């Protein structure tokens, strides 16, 4: 599972992560933040790499554990 140490998340990644915590799809997150779905995919990919998570579900669990 992902490590639970603080990681450097950009403000844009944090906004995406906040909506991901609610269970929103990439398309819905993109609409909410006025971004393209591809940009949201990019943010999710960066979050996966930064946290060491291997899936969107694991990223969600990591985010929930962070508070």
C-alpha positions in Angstrom: 0.0 0.0 0.0 1.0 3.6 -0.4 3.3 5.3 2.1 1.6 7.7 4.5 4.2 10.4 4.7 3.4 14.0 3.6 3.8 14.4 -0.2 4.1 17.6 -2.2 0.7 18.0 -3.8 0.0 21.0 -5.9 -3.2 23.1 -5.3 -4.7 21.8 -8.6 -3.9 18.2 -7.5 -5.5 18.9 -4.1 -8.7 20.1 -5.7 -8.9 17.0 -7.9 -8.2 14.8 -4.8 -10.9 16.5 -2.8 -13.5 15.7 -5.5 -12.1 12.2 -5.9 -12.7 11.7 -2.2 -16.4 12.3 -2.9 -16.4 9.5 -5.5 -16.6 11.8 -8.5 -15.6 10.5 -12.0 -12.9 12.2 -14.0 -15.6 13.6 -16.3 -17.5 15.1 -13.4 -14.3 16.5 -11.8 -13.4 18.1 -15.1 -16.8 19.7 -15.3 -16.7 21.0 -11.7 -13.2 22.5 -12.1 -13.7 23.6 -15.7 -10.8 21.4 -17.0 -10.6 18.8 -19.7 -11.0 15.2 -18.7 -7.4 14.6 -19.9 -6.1 17.3 -17.5 -7.9 15.5 -14.7 -6.4 12.2 -15.8 -3.0 13.8 -15.7 -3.5 15.1 -12.2 -4.7 11.7 -11.0 -1.6 10.1 -12.7 0.7 12.5 -10.9 -1.1 11.8 -7.6 -0.6 8.1 -8.1 3.1 8.5 -8.8 3.6 10.9 -5.8 1.8 8.7 -3.3 3.0 5.3 -4.6 -0.5 4.1 -5.1 -1.2 1.7 -7.9 -4.9 2.4 -8.5 -7.5 5.1 -8.1 -9.1 3.0 -5.3 -5.8 2.8 -3.5 -5.4 6.6 -3.9 -8.8 7.2 -2.5 -8.0 5.1 0.6 -4.7 6.9 0.9 -6.5 10.3 0.8 -9.0 9.2 3.3 -6.3 8.1 5.7 -4.6 11.5 5.4 -7.6 13.2 6.9 
